[in-house]
Amino acid sequence: MDGPGEGSRPASMGPPSPAAAAPDLSAVPRPTTAMLHPPKGTIACVIEDQVRGHLEALRWFASATKLTGVDPSDLAVNVVGGMNTDVVRYLSAQGVRVNAITDFDSRSPRCNKIAASLKAAEHSPEGLVILTDSDVVFCADPREIAVEQDSAAPALMVAGDPGHGLIPEVFAEAGVPLPDASSPGQPPADNGDAGVYVIPAGLIGPFARSWQHWARWLLDRWATLPESSIPVDQLAAALASAGEGIARRQLPPWWIASTRTLGGRPAAAGDPAILQYHGDVGPTGLLLLHGVPRIDERIELVNKAISSVFHEAFPNATFWEWRYTTNPGLGSGVGSRGPALDEKRALIKRVITLTAPDSVLDVGCGDGRATEGLEIPHYHGLDVSPEAVRLTKARRPDATVSVGTLGECFTTADLVICLDVLIHIADVAEYEELVRLLMAAAQKGLLVAGFEKRSAGLSPMTHFHEPLSASIRRVEPRANLIRVRDVHGVTTWLVTPEHSRPGLPFWTWPYRMGLRRLWSKGTARTTTGSVHT
């Protein structure tokens, strides 16, 4: 969308912007504990080598720290694959322990949680180790769960009935006693997909090593074993706990809820402390409501926490790659589809006609829809999303299209276009640097959009630092600025850098008359060193 509600594009995550109006979380009721001392232990998750998992880790972090007050140093994120992402850099900067781990076994990606348990054992934790899926958010500190930790009765706690659905034949072949109350069948409706394991720290080493052993044992024999409704990692955990003599107990039914089974959740279950949302996320990256009042109240609190982190440091590269891969029909928002898209394309076409550039650089080109069908000489598109670059390249096979920021892939062109990019940069220093780079790249003209004032409808995805015209003036005080569009609180300027004179005739009367026809809602006048609307 062209404006506060949604929009497009890049920036790496950075420190909080002083101008960002983050949601007020001071009034959010925090769960209380009867414990005399703060809970001890490590809360850990695993994220796969895909953008969805990285965004999930950011929601996981936001709920744990902003909503329940967990110290970031008590969190561990285990990353399979690439570590150089905006989300990983942000989490590391906040004090989260970020570990690079290898894929446990390609035959079962779910078993990567086992690798996380082995990594946790290396750090000699105290208290409890909480292993969760990445699509989990917290409304209470899970370390507040009462778990028997004495050596006579060690206990591991999991979501769902720990014995339901286990296969006696598998345990018999393994030579491991079947846990009590086990019965063949499907997992119960409130199982939560065993998205949470609560393990006393003293048990994490032997349990993790046994878990690893039984997972590989199962994978080596999976084709010949009786069919099971239970995933390998969960079945291996049952074998490990039984083999090590570790009792398995079900998490209290009120403690965890799954959005897949809300209809079967008893009213007496109360407010969940942990919610597994299974990808039920809207296009802005916030969790979807489900029409269950007490659950929705929790989701709204979680969304406030997520919004707070987005205001501090919106993960542009990760977010837009997720959006373009999961919802290509929406693109970067409503401003990139329908009449708004036609309007934007018409503006670009007329600016190109008037300025007659020999080359065009499109910073934040998105999926290429805004320039589709236009005759543009020596077009170079630039975007932080590889999927967006792929889509643009498909629409312009003869063009140059690159993945990266302008700072990473700096080049120049007669006309530089940068629409709906600056409004998504949370870090003020990064915002100022991009304005400087845009002015340096534009040899004859710059078509750029941004905020001229703070909008009352700023979403977690958008940020106001100062009027864009003031930012441009700081770089080049005598640049010519021509206001050509105002939509959804976002102003588009056509800028003639001072260093371009006497390049394009941006100050001639025929040119200004052409600009008057660019937009039906207003005229454009310009005077060197000043701005007129």
C-alpha positions as CSV (number, residue, x, y, z in Angstrom):
1,M,0.0,0.0,0.0
2,D,1.2,3.5,-0.7
3,G,1.1,4.7,2.8
4,P,0.9,4.1,6.5
5,G,-1.2,1.0,6.4
6,E,1.2,-1.1,4.3
7,G,3.9,-0.7,1.7
8,S,7.1,-2.0,0.3
9,R,10.7,-2.6,0.9
10,P,14.1,-2.7,2.2
11,A,16.3,-1.9,5.1
12,S,18.4,-4.0,7.5
13,M,17.2,-4.0,11.1
14,G,18.8,-1.5,13.4
15,P,18.4,0.2,16.7
16,P,15.1,1.8,17.6
17,S,14.2,5.0,15.8
18,P,13.6,7.9,18.2
19,A,10.7,9.1,16.1
20,A,8.9,5.7,15.9
21,A,5.7,5.7,17.9
22,A,5.8,2.2,19.3
23,P,2.6,0.7,20.9
24,D,2.3,1.4,24.6
25,L,2.7,-1.9,26.5
26,S,2.8,-0.4,29.9
27,A,-0.8,-1.2,30.5
28,V,-0.6,-4.8,29.3
29,P,-1.3,-7.1,32.2
30,R,1.7,-9.4,32.8
31,P,1.3,-12.9,34.2
32,T,2.2,-13.2,37.8
33,T,4.0,-15.9,39.6
34,A,3.9,-17.2,43.2
35,M,7.5,-18.1,43.0
36,L,9.8,-16.2,45.5
37,H,12.6,-15.9,42.9
38,P,12.5,-15.3,39.2
39,P,12.4,-18.5,37.2
40,K,15.7,-19.9,35.9
41,G,16.3,-21.6,32.6
42,T,16.7,-21.4,28.9
43,I,13.9,-21.1,26.3
44,A,15.0,-22.3,22.9
45,C,13.6,-22.7,19.4
46,V,14.8,-23.8,16.0
47,I,14.4,-21.9,12.8
48,E,14.8,-23.5,9.4
49,D,16.6,-22.0,6.4
50,Q,13.5,-20.2,5.2
51,V,12.0,-16.7,5.7
52,R,8.9,-18.0,7.5
53,G,10.9,-19.5,10.3
54,H,12.9,-16.2,10.8
55,L,9.7,-14.2,11.1
56,E,8.3,-16.8,13.5
57,A,11.5,-16.4,15.6
58,L,10.9,-12.6,15.8
59,R,7.3,-13.1,17.0
60,W,8.6,-15.7,19.5
61,F,11.2,-13.2,20.8
62,A,8.7,-10.3,20.9
63,S,6.1,-12.2,23.0
64,A,8.7,-13.6,25.4
65,T,10.5,-10.3,26.1
66,K,7.9,-7.6,25.6
67,L,4.9,-9.4,27.0
68,T,6.2,-11.9,29.6
69,G,9.4,-10.1,30.6
70,V,11.9,-12.8,29.8
71,D,15.5,-11.5,29.6
72,P,16.8,-11.9,26.1
73,S,20.0,-13.6,27.5
74,D,17.7,-16.5,28.6
75,L,16.6,-17.1,25.0
76,A,18.4,-19.3,22.4
77,V,17.6,-19.4,18.7
78,N,19.1,-22.3,16.8
79,V,19.5,-21.5,13.1
80,V,19.7,-24.1,10.3
81,G,21.3,-22.5,7.3
82,G,21.9,-18.8,6.7
83,M,22.9,-16.7,9.7
84,N,23.2,-13.4,7.8
85,T,19.6,-12.2,7.9
86,D,18.1,-9.0,9.4
87,V,16.2,-11.0,12.0
88,V,19.3,-13.0,13.2
89,R,21.4,-9.8,13.4
90,Y,18.6,-8.1,15.4
91,L,18.2,-11.0,17.8
92,S,22.0,-11.2,18.4
93,A,22.1,-7.4,19.0
94,Q,19.4,-7.8,21.7
95,G,21.4,-10.4,23.6
96,V,19.7,-13.6,22.4
97,R,22.1,-16.6,22.1
98,V,22.0,-17.4,18.4
99,N,23.5,-20.8,17.5
100,A,24.3,-22.2,14.0
101,I,23.3,-25.8,13.9
102,T,23.5,-28.4,11.1
103,D,20.4,-30.1,9.8
104,F,19.8,-33.1,12.1
105,D,18.7,-35.5,9.3
106,S,17.3,-34.6,5.9
107,R,14.8,-37.4,6.2
108,S,12.9,-35.5,9.0
109,P,13.4,-31.8,9.4
110,R,11.2,-31.9,12.5
111,C,14.1,-33.6,14.3
112,N,16.1,-30.4,14.3
113,K,14.7,-29.8,17.7
114,I,16.9,-32.6,18.8
115,A,19.9,-30.7,17.6
116,A,18.7,-27.8,19.7
117,S,18.5,-30.0,22.8
118,L,22.1,-31.1,22.2
119,K,23.2,-27.5,21.9
120,A,21.4,-26.6,25.1
121,A,23.2,-29.4,27.0
122,E,26.5,-27.9,25.9
123,H,25.8,-24.7,27.9
124,S,25.2,-26.4,31.3
125,P,21.8,-24.7,31.9
126,E,20.1,-24.2,35.3
127,G,16.5,-24.6,36.1
128,L,14.5,-25.7,33.1
129,V,15.1,-26.0,29.4
130,I,12.1,-25.2,27.3
131,L,12.2,-26.4,23.7
132,T,9.5,-25.0,21.4
133,D,8.5,-24.8,17.8
134,S,9.2,-21.5,16.3
135,D,5.5,-20.9,15.6
136,V,4.8,-20.5,19.3
137,V,4.2,-17.3,21.2
138,F,4.1,-16.7,25.0
139,C,1.6,-15.1,27.3
140,A,3.4,-16.3,30.4
141,D,6.9,-17.4,31.2
142,P,6.9,-21.1,30.6
143,R,9.7,-21.6,33.2
144,E,7.0,-21.0,35.9
145,I,5.7,-24.5,35.4
146,A,6.1,-26.7,38.5
147,V,8.2,-29.7,37.4
148,E,9.5,-32.4,39.7
149,Q,13.3,-32.1,39.6
150,D,14.5,-34.3,42.4
151,S,16.5,-37.3,41.4
152,A,13.9,-39.8,42.7
153,A,11.2,-38.5,40.3
154,P,12.6,-36.6,37.4
155,A,9.9,-35.5,34.9
156,L,9.7,-34.2,31.4
157,M,6.5,-32.3,30.4
158,V,5.0,-32.2,26.9
159,A,1.9,-30.9,25.2
160,G,-0.8,-33.6,24.9
161,D,-1.2,-37.0,26.4
162,P,2.4,-38.4,26.6
163,G,1.3,-42.0,26.1
164,H,-1.5,-41.7,23.6
165,G,-0.9,-43.2,20.2
166,L,2.4,-44.9,20.9
167,I,2.9,-48.2,19.2
168,P,3.6,-51.3,21.4
169,E,5.4,-53.1,18.5
170,V,7.9,-50.2,18.1
171,F,8.7,-50.3,21.9
172,A,9.0,-54.0,21.9
173,E,11.5,-54.0,19.0
174,A,13.5,-51.3,20.7
175,G,13.5,-53.2,23.9
176,V,12.1,-50.3,25.8
177,P,9.1,-50.6,28.2
178,L,6.0,-49.0,27.0
179,P,4.9,-46.0,29.2
180,D,1.9,-46.4,31.4
181,A,-1.5,-45.5,30.0
182,S,-0.3,-45.9,26.4
183,S,-2.9,-46.8,23.8
184,P,-2.8,-47.0,20.0
185,G,-4.7,-44.4,18.1
186,Q,-4.6,-40.7,17.1
187,P,-3.2,-37.9,19.2
188,P,-5.9,-36.1,21.3
189,A,-7.5,-33.0,20.0
190,D,-5.7,-30.7,22.4
191,N,-2.3,-32.1,21.6
192,G,-0.8,-28.9,20.3
193,D,1.5,-31.0,18.0
194,A,3.9,-31.4,21.0
195,G,5.2,-27.9,20.2
196,V,6.6,-27.6,23.7
197,Y,9.0,-29.7,25.8
198,V,9.8,-28.7,29.4
199,I,13.0,-30.5,30.6
200,P,14.7,-30.1,34.0
201,A,18.2,-28.9,33.3
202,G,19.7,-31.9,35.1
203,L,18.1,-34.2,32.6
204,I,18.9,-32.3,29.3
205,G,22.2,-34.1,28.6
206,P,21.1,-37.7,29.0
207,F,17.7,-37.0,27.4
208,A,19.2,-35.2,24.4
209,R,21.7,-37.9,23.7
210,S,19.1,-40.6,24.0
211,W,16.6,-38.6,21.9
212,Q,19.3,-38.4,19.2
213,H,19.9,-42.2,19.3
214,W,16.3,-43.2,19.1
215,A,15.5,-40.7,16.3
216,R,18.3,-42.2,14.1
217,W,17.1,-45.7,15.1
218,L,13.6,-44.9,14.0
219,L,14.6,-43.2,10.7
220,D,16.8,-46.2,9.8
221,R,13.8,-48.5,10.3
222,W,10.8,-46.2,9.4
223,A,9.8,-48.0,6.2
224,T,9.5,-51.3,8.0
225,L,7.8,-50.1,11.2
226,P,4.0,-50.1,11.8
227,E,2.4,-47.0,10.5
228,S,2.3,-44.2,13.1
229,S,0.4,-41.0,13.4
230,I,3.1,-39.6,15.6
231,P,6.1,-37.8,14.0
232,V,9.6,-39.2,14.4
233,D,10.8,-36.6,16.8
234,Q,7.9,-37.2,19.2
235,L,8.1,-41.0,19.0
236,A,11.8,-40.8,19.6
237,A,11.2,-38.5,22.6
238,A,8.9,-41.1,24.1
239,L,11.5,-43.8,23.6
240,A,14.2,-41.6,25.1
241,S,12.2,-40.7,28.2
242,A,11.1,-44.3,28.7
243,G,14.6,-45.7,28.1
244,E,16.2,-43.2,30.6
245,G,13.5,-43.8,33.2
246,I,12.2,-40.2,32.9
247,A,8.6,-39.8,33.7
248,R,6.5,-38.0,31.0
249,R,3.7,-35.7,32.1
250,Q,1.2,-33.7,30.2
251,L,1.4,-29.9,30.4
252,P,-1.6,-28.5,32.3
253,P,-4.5,-28.3,29.8
254,W,-4.8,-24.5,30.4
255,W,-1.1,-24.0,29.7
256,I,-1.0,-24.4,25.9
257,A,-3.5,-23.9,23.1
258,S,-3.3,-24.7,19.4
259,T,-5.2,-22.6,16.9
260,R,-6.0,-25.8,15.0
261,T,-8.1,-27.2,17.8
262,L,-9.7,-24.1,19.5
263,G,-13.2,-25.5,18.8
264,G,-12.5,-28.5,21.0
265,R,-10.9,-26.5,23.8
266,P,-13.0,-26.7,27.0
267,A,-14.2,-23.4,28.4
268,A,-12.8,-24.4,31.8
269,A,-9.3,-24.5,30.3
270,G,-8.9,-20.7,30.9
271,D,-6.4,-18.4,29.3
272,P,-3.4,-20.1,27.6
273,A,0.1,-19.3,28.6
274,I,1.5,-20.6,25.3
275,L,-0.2,-20.4,21.9
276,Q,0.9,-22.4,18.8
277,Y,-0.5,-20.5,15.8
278,H,0.5,-22.8,12.9
279,G,1.1,-20.1,10.3
280,D,-2.3,-18.3,11.0
281,V,-0.8,-14.9,10.2
282,G,-2.2,-11.9,8.3
283,P,-0.5,-10.1,5.4
284,T,1.1,-7.6,7.8
285,G,2.8,-10.3,9.8
286,L,0.5,-10.1,12.8
287,L,-1.4,-13.1,14.2
288,L,-5.0,-13.6,13.0
289,L,-7.9,-13.5,15.4
290,H,-10.1,-16.6,15.6
291,G,-13.4,-15.5,17.0
292,V,-12.8,-17.1,20.4
293,P,-12.9,-14.1,22.9
294,R,-10.4,-15.3,25.5
295,I,-8.0,-16.5,22.9
296,D,-8.4,-13.4,20.8
297,E,-7.6,-11.2,23.9
298,R,-4.3,-13.1,24.2
299,I,-3.6,-12.7,20.5
300,E,-4.2,-9.0,20.7
301,L,-1.7,-8.7,23.5
302,V,0.9,-10.7,21.5
303,N,0.2,-8.5,18.4
304,K,1.0,-5.4,20.5
305,A,4.3,-7.0,21.5
306,I,5.1,-7.9,17.8
307,S,4.2,-4.4,16.7
308,S,6.5,-2.9,19.3
309,V,9.4,-4.9,17.8
310,F,8.4,-4.0,14.3
311,H,8.4,-0.3,15.3
312,E,11.9,-0.7,16.6
313,A,13.3,-2.5,13.7
314,F,11.1,-3.7,10.8
315,P,12.7,-6.7,9.1
316,N,12.3,-5.5,5.5
317,A,14.4,-8.1,3.7
318,T,12.9,-11.0,5.5
319,F,9.3,-9.6,5.5
320,W,9.1,-8.8,1.8
321,E,10.7,-12.1,0.8
322,W,8.0,-13.8,2.9
323,R,5.2,-11.7,1.4
324,Y,6.3,-12.2,-2.2
325,T,6.7,-15.9,-1.8
326,T,3.5,-16.5,0.2
327,N,1.1,-13.9,-1.2
328,P,2.3,-12.8,-4.7
329,G,-1.2,-11.7,-5.6
330,L,-1.1,-9.0,-3.0
331,G,2.4,-7.8,-3.8
332,S,3.6,-5.0,-1.6
333,G,0.0,-4.0,-0.7
334,V,-3.1,-2.3,-2.1
335,G,-1.0,0.5,-3.6
336,S,0.6,-2.0,-5.9
337,R,-2.6,-3.3,-7.4
338,G,-5.7,-2.1,-9.1
339,P,-6.3,1.7,-9.8
340,A,-3.5,2.7,-7.5
341,L,-1.1,0.7,-9.6
342,D,-2.4,2.2,-12.8
343,E,-2.0,5.6,-11.3
344,K,1.6,5.0,-10.2
345,R,2.5,3.5,-13.6
346,A,1.0,6.5,-15.4
347,L,3.1,8.8,-13.2
348,I,6.3,6.9,-14.0
349,K,5.5,6.9,-17.7
350,R,5.0,10.6,-17.9
351,V,8.1,11.4,-15.9
352,I,10.1,9.2,-18.2
353,T,8.5,10.9,-21.2
354,L,9.3,14.4,-19.9
355,T,12.8,13.7,-18.7
356,A,13.9,11.4,-21.5
357,P,16.6,9.6,-19.5
358,D,19.2,7.3,-21.1
359,S,19.2,5.0,-18.0
360,V,16.8,4.3,-15.1
361,L,17.6,2.8,-11.7
362,D,14.5,1.5,-9.8
363,V,15.4,1.1,-6.1
364,G,12.8,-1.2,-4.4
365,C,11.5,-2.4,-7.7
366,G,9.3,-5.0,-6.0
367,D,7.7,-7.5,-8.5
368,G,8.1,-5.1,-11.4
369,R,4.3,-4.4,-11.8
370,A,4.8,-0.6,-11.5
371,T,7.0,-0.4,-14.6
372,E,5.4,-3.4,-16.6
373,G,4.8,-2.5,-20.2
374,L,6.7,0.8,-20.1
375,E,9.5,1.5,-22.5
376,I,12.5,2.3,-20.3
377,P,16.0,2.6,-21.6
378,H,18.7,0.6,-19.7
379,Y,16.5,-0.3,-16.8
380,H,18.2,-1.6,-13.6
381,G,15.9,-2.9,-10.9
382,L,17.1,-3.4,-7.3
383,D,15.3,-5.1,-4.4
384,V,16.2,-6.9,-1.2
385,S,13.8,-9.8,-1.9
386,P,15.1,-12.5,-4.2
387,E,11.6,-13.5,-5.1
388,A,10.7,-10.0,-6.1
389,V,13.8,-9.8,-8.3
390,R,12.8,-13.1,-9.9
391,L,9.3,-11.7,-10.7
392,T,10.7,-8.5,-12.1
393,K,13.2,-10.4,-14.3
394,A,10.4,-12.5,-15.7
395,R,8.6,-9.3,-16.7
396,R,11.8,-7.7,-18.1
397,P,14.0,-10.5,-19.3
398,D,16.4,-8.1,-21.0
399,A,16.8,-5.8,-18.0
400,T,19.4,-5.9,-15.2
401,V,17.8,-6.8,-11.9
402,S,19.8,-7.3,-8.7
403,V,19.3,-8.4,-5.1
404,G,20.5,-6.0,-2.5
405,T,20.3,-2.5,-1.1
406,L,21.6,0.6,-2.9
407,G,24.5,0.7,-0.5
408,E,25.4,-2.9,-1.4
409,C,24.9,-2.5,-5.2
410,F,25.6,1.2,-5.7
411,T,25.3,2.5,-9.3
412,T,24.2,5.6,-11.0
413,A,21.5,6.5,-13.6
414,D,20.0,9.5,-15.3
415,L,16.7,8.9,-13.5
416,V,16.4,7.1,-10.2
417,I,13.1,5.9,-8.9
418,C,12.5,5.0,-5.3
419,L,8.8,4.7,-4.3
420,D,7.5,3.4,-1.0
421,V,10.9,2.4,0.3
422,L,11.9,5.2,2.8
423,I,8.6,4.9,4.8
424,H,9.6,1.4,5.9
425,I,13.1,2.1,7.3
426,A,13.0,2.1,11.1
427,D,16.6,3.2,11.7
428,V,17.1,6.9,11.3
429,A,20.7,6.7,10.3
430,E,19.9,4.1,7.6
431,Y,17.1,6.3,6.4
432,E,19.4,9.3,6.1
433,E,22.1,7.2,4.3
434,L,19.6,6.0,1.7
435,V,18.5,9.6,1.0
436,R,22.2,10.5,0.5
437,L,22.8,7.5,-1.8
438,L,19.7,8.3,-3.8
439,M,20.8,11.8,-4.4
440,A,24.3,10.6,-5.4
441,A,23.0,8.0,-7.8
442,A,20.6,10.4,-9.6
443,Q,22.6,12.0,-12.3
444,K,19.7,14.1,-13.7
445,G,16.6,13.4,-11.7
446,L,15.1,11.5,-8.8
447,L,11.4,10.3,-8.4
448,V,11.1,9.6,-4.7
449,A,8.3,9.1,-2.2
450,G,8.1,9.5,1.6
451,F,6.4,11.2,4.5
452,E,6.1,15.0,4.9
453,K,4.5,14.7,8.3
454,R,3.6,12.0,10.8
455,S,0.4,10.2,10.0
456,A,-2.0,9.2,12.7
457,G,-2.4,5.9,11.0
458,L,1.2,4.7,11.1
459,S,1.3,0.9,11.1
460,P,4.1,-1.2,12.6
461,M,5.5,-1.4,9.1
462,T,5.9,2.4,8.5
463,H,8.1,5.0,10.2
464,F,8.3,8.8,10.2
465,H,11.6,10.5,11.0
466,E,11.3,14.0,9.4
467,P,9.8,15.5,6.3
468,L,11.4,13.9,3.2
469,S,11.9,17.4,1.7
470,A,14.0,18.4,4.7
471,S,16.1,15.2,4.4
472,I,16.8,16.0,0.7
473,R,17.6,19.6,1.5
474,R,20.2,18.5,4.1
475,V,22.0,16.6,1.3
476,E,21.6,19.2,-1.4
477,P,20.3,22.6,-0.2
478,R,19.8,23.9,-3.7
479,A,18.1,20.9,-5.3
480,N,14.9,21.5,-7.1
481,L,11.9,19.7,-5.6
482,I,8.6,19.4,-7.5
483,R,5.7,17.8,-5.7
484,V,3.9,15.5,-8.1
485,R,1.7,13.2,-5.9
486,D,0.0,12.9,-2.5
487,V,-1.7,9.6,-1.7
488,H,-2.4,8.0,1.7
489,G,-0.2,10.5,3.4
490,V,2.8,9.7,1.2
491,T,4.2,12.5,-0.9
492,T,6.1,11.9,-4.2
493,W,8.8,14.4,-5.3
494,L,10.6,14.8,-8.6
495,V,14.0,16.1,-7.6
496,T,16.6,17.8,-9.7
497,P,20.0,17.4,-7.9
498,E,22.1,20.5,-8.0
499,H,25.0,18.6,-9.6
500,S,22.8,17.8,-12.7
501,R,22.6,21.3,-14.1
502,P,22.5,22.1,-16.9
503,G,21.3,18.5,-17.6
504,L,17.6,17.9,-18.0
505,P,15.5,21.1,-18.4
506,F,13.7,20.7,-15.1
507,W,13.4,24.4,-14.6
508,T,12.1,25.4,-18.0
509,W,8.5,26.7,-18.5
510,P,7.6,23.9,-21.0
511,Y,8.8,21.3,-18.6
512,R,6.8,22.7,-15.7
513,M,3.7,22.9,-17.9
514,G,4.2,19.2,-18.6
515,L,4.4,18.5,-14.9
516,R,1.1,20.4,-14.4
517,R,-0.5,17.6,-16.4
518,L,1.1,14.8,-14.3
519,W,-1.6,14.8,-11.7
520,S,-5.1,16.1,-11.8
521,K,-5.2,17.1,-8.1
522,G,-2.7,19.9,-8.2
523,T,0.0,21.8,-9.9
524,A,3.7,21.7,-9.5
525,R,5.9,24.7,-9.3
526,T,9.5,24.9,-8.4
527,T,12.1,27.4,-7.5
528,T,15.8,26.6,-7.1
529,G,16.5,25.9,-3.4
530,S,12.8,25.9,-2.3
531,V,9.8,23.8,-2.4
532,H,6.3,24.7,-3.8
533,T,3.2,22.7,-4.1
